[in-house]
């Protein structure tokens, strides 16, 4: 019988910026990374059906560490620091960037990357830079077009088709609509995570 992941059982393991303190690099994990204030932590909470698993804040840039969550023994989700928050001092932003790149390039248990993007502003310059890095590292990507409830259903579908047609051809990537408060796309996101974590 194929094992399935009960995402509602996700639990906090540890948080740290330093590689020496990260969870042992074995098993399988999927990381979430995106611009500040696109709903990254809210997406993790919706997928786990827990209100406060990942810390959310109205202040962008709140996630300043790599945060590891356990789904099953040896199976994890990782919340990476958000990028692009202008009020964060440059030195700190550069340090976060270094650690994100170190994680993406060195982490052998990493199976894929989820990149939430605000459906009203997908593929900003920083998002494109992140996609270029993942392409160089040959990391599969799944894009969540978050805050889909902010647009009409027709407009949201139009943005989805535009992203599929004009952005994804060059990348090993898939995309879907997502809304944490309306729970749009939660099961689809879980299915993608399951396929990466328990292939």
C-alpha positions as CSV (number, residue, x, y, z in Angstrom):
1,X,0.0,0.0,0.0
2,X,1.4,3.4,-1.0
3,X,2.2,5.6,2.0
4,X,0.5,8.9,2.1
5,X,1.4,12.1,4.0
6,X,-1.0,13.5,6.5
7,X,0.0,17.2,6.2
8,X,-2.1,18.1,9.2
9,X,0.5,16.3,11.4
10,X,3.3,18.6,10.4
11,X,5.3,19.8,13.4
12,X,8.1,22.3,14.0
13,X,11.6,20.8,14.3
14,X,14.1,23.7,14.5
15,X,15.1,27.0,12.9
16,X,18.5,28.3,12.1
17,X,20.4,30.3,9.6
18,X,23.6,28.3,10.0
19,X,24.2,25.1,8.0
20,X,25.8,23.3,11.0
21,X,22.6,23.6,12.9
22,X,20.2,22.4,10.1
23,X,18.4,19.1,10.3
24,X,20.6,16.2,9.2
25,X,20.7,16.1,5.4
26,X,19.0,12.8,4.8
27,X,15.5,11.7,3.7
28,X,13.5,14.1,1.6
29,X,12.3,17.7,1.9
30,X,10.7,20.4,-0.1
31,X,11.4,24.1,0.5
32,X,9.2,27.2,0.2
33,X,10.9,30.4,-0.9
34,X,9.4,33.6,-2.3
35,X,9.2,37.4,-2.1
36,X,8.2,38.8,1.2
37,X,4.5,39.3,1.7
38,X,3.3,37.0,-1.1
39,X,1.7,34.6,1.4
40,X,4.5,32.0,1.8
41,X,3.9,31.2,5.5
42,X,0.1,31.3,4.9
43,X,0.4,28.7,2.2
44,X,2.3,26.4,4.5
45,X,-0.3,26.9,7.2
46,X,-3.1,26.2,4.7
47,X,-1.4,23.0,3.4
48,X,-0.9,21.8,6.9
49,X,-4.4,23.0,8.0
50,X,-2.8,24.7,11.0
51,X,-3.2,28.3,11.8
52,X,0.2,29.0,13.3
53,X,2.6,26.3,12.1
54,X,4.6,28.9,10.1
55,X,4.7,32.3,11.6
56,X,2.8,34.9,9.6
57,X,3.0,38.7,10.0
58,X,1.8,41.8,8.4
59,X,5.4,42.9,8.6
60,X,7.2,41.5,5.5
61,X,10.5,39.8,6.0
62,X,9.5,38.2,9.3
63,X,11.0,34.8,8.4
64,X,14.7,35.4,9.0
65,X,15.8,31.8,9.5
66,X,15.5,28.5,7.7
67,X,12.6,26.8,9.5
68,X,12.2,23.0,9.3
69,X,8.9,21.1,9.8
70,X,8.6,17.4,10.0
71,X,5.8,15.5,8.2
72,X,7.0,12.0,8.7
73,X,10.3,10.6,10.0
74,X,12.8,11.8,7.4
75,X,10.2,13.8,5.4
76,X,10.2,17.6,5.8
77,X,9.0,21.0,4.6
78,X,11.4,24.0,4.9
79,X,10.4,27.6,5.1
80,X,13.2,29.8,3.7
81,X,13.7,33.5,4.4
82,X,11.7,35.8,2.1
83,X,13.5,37.9,-0.4
84,X,13.1,41.4,-1.7
85,X,11.9,43.3,1.4
86,X,13.4,46.7,0.9
87,X,13.3,47.8,4.6
88,X,15.7,45.0,5.6
89,X,19.3,46.3,5.9
90,X,21.4,45.3,2.8
91,X,23.9,43.4,4.9
92,X,21.2,41.2,6.4
93,X,19.5,40.7,3.0
94,X,22.9,39.7,1.5
95,X,23.4,37.2,4.3
96,X,19.9,35.7,3.8
97,X,20.7,35.4,0.1
98,X,24.0,33.6,0.8
99,X,22.3,31.1,3.0
100,X,19.4,30.5,0.6
101,X,21.9,29.8,-2.2
102,X,24.0,27.6,0.1
103,X,20.9,25.6,1.0
104,X,19.7,25.2,-2.5
105,X,23.1,24.2,-3.9
106,X,24.3,22.0,-1.1
107,X,21.2,20.3,0.3
108,X,21.1,16.7,-1.0
109,X,17.7,15.8,0.5
110,X,16.0,18.7,-1.3
111,X,13.5,17.3,-3.8
112,X,11.9,20.5,-5.1
113,X,11.1,24.1,-4.5
114,X,7.7,25.8,-4.1
115,X,7.7,29.4,-5.1
116,X,4.6,31.4,-4.1
117,X,4.0,34.5,-6.3
118,X,1.3,37.1,-5.8
119,X,-1.1,36.4,-8.7
120,X,-1.3,40.2,-9.2
121,X,2.5,40.6,-9.7
122,X,3.9,37.2,-10.8
123,X,7.5,36.9,-12.1
124,X,9.0,40.0,-10.7
125,X,12.7,40.6,-11.4
126,X,13.7,38.8,-8.2
127,X,11.4,35.9,-9.0
128,X,13.1,35.5,-12.4
129,X,16.4,35.6,-10.6
130,X,15.3,32.8,-8.3
131,X,14.0,30.8,-11.3
132,X,17.4,31.2,-13.0
133,X,19.2,29.8,-9.9
134,X,16.9,26.8,-9.7
135,X,17.4,26.2,-13.4
136,X,21.2,26.2,-13.0
137,X,20.8,23.8,-10.0
138,X,18.3,21.6,-12.0
139,X,15.8,21.9,-9.2
140,X,12.1,21.2,-10.1
141,X,9.8,24.1,-9.1
142,X,6.1,24.4,-8.4
143,X,4.7,27.9,-8.5
144,X,1.7,28.9,-6.3
145,X,-0.1,31.9,-7.7
146,X,-1.2,33.1,-4.3
147,X,-4.1,35.4,-3.4
148,X,-6.1,34.0,-6.3
149,X,-9.3,35.1,-4.4
150,X,-8.3,38.7,-5.0
151,X,-9.2,38.3,-8.7
152,X,-12.3,37.1,-10.5
153,X,-12.2,33.5,-11.5
154,X,-11.9,34.4,-15.2
155,X,-9.0,36.8,-14.5
156,X,-7.2,34.3,-12.3
157,X,-7.4,31.7,-15.0
158,X,-6.1,34.2,-17.6
159,X,-3.0,34.9,-15.4
160,X,-2.5,31.2,-15.0
161,X,-2.6,30.6,-18.7
162,X,-0.3,33.5,-19.3
163,X,2.3,32.2,-16.9
164,X,2.1,28.7,-18.5
165,X,2.4,30.1,-22.0
166,X,5.0,32.8,-21.5
167,X,7.2,31.8,-18.6
168,X,7.4,28.1,-18.0
169,X,8.8,26.9,-21.3
170,X,12.4,27.4,-20.2
171,X,12.1,25.8,-16.8
172,X,11.3,22.5,-15.1
173,X,8.3,24.0,-13.4
174,X,4.6,23.7,-12.9
175,X,2.1,26.3,-11.7
176,X,-1.4,26.4,-10.0
177,X,-3.8,28.9,-8.5
178,X,-3.8,29.2,-4.7
179,X,-5.6,31.0,-2.0
180,X,-4.9,30.3,1.7
181,X,-8.1,31.9,3.2
182,X,-10.4,30.4,0.5
183,X,-8.4,27.1,0.5
184,X,-8.2,27.2,-3.3
185,X,-5.6,24.7,-4.6
186,X,-4.7,23.2,-1.3
187,X,-5.3,19.6,-2.4
188,X,-3.4,20.2,-5.7
189,X,-0.4,21.6,-3.8
190,X,-0.5,18.6,-1.4
191,X,-0.5,16.2,-4.3
192,X,2.6,17.9,-5.8
193,X,4.4,17.8,-2.5
194,X,3.5,14.1,-2.0
195,X,4.8,13.3,-5.5
196,X,8.2,14.8,-4.6
197,X,8.5,13.6,-1.0
198,X,7.2,10.1,-1.5
199,X,7.8,9.3,-5.2
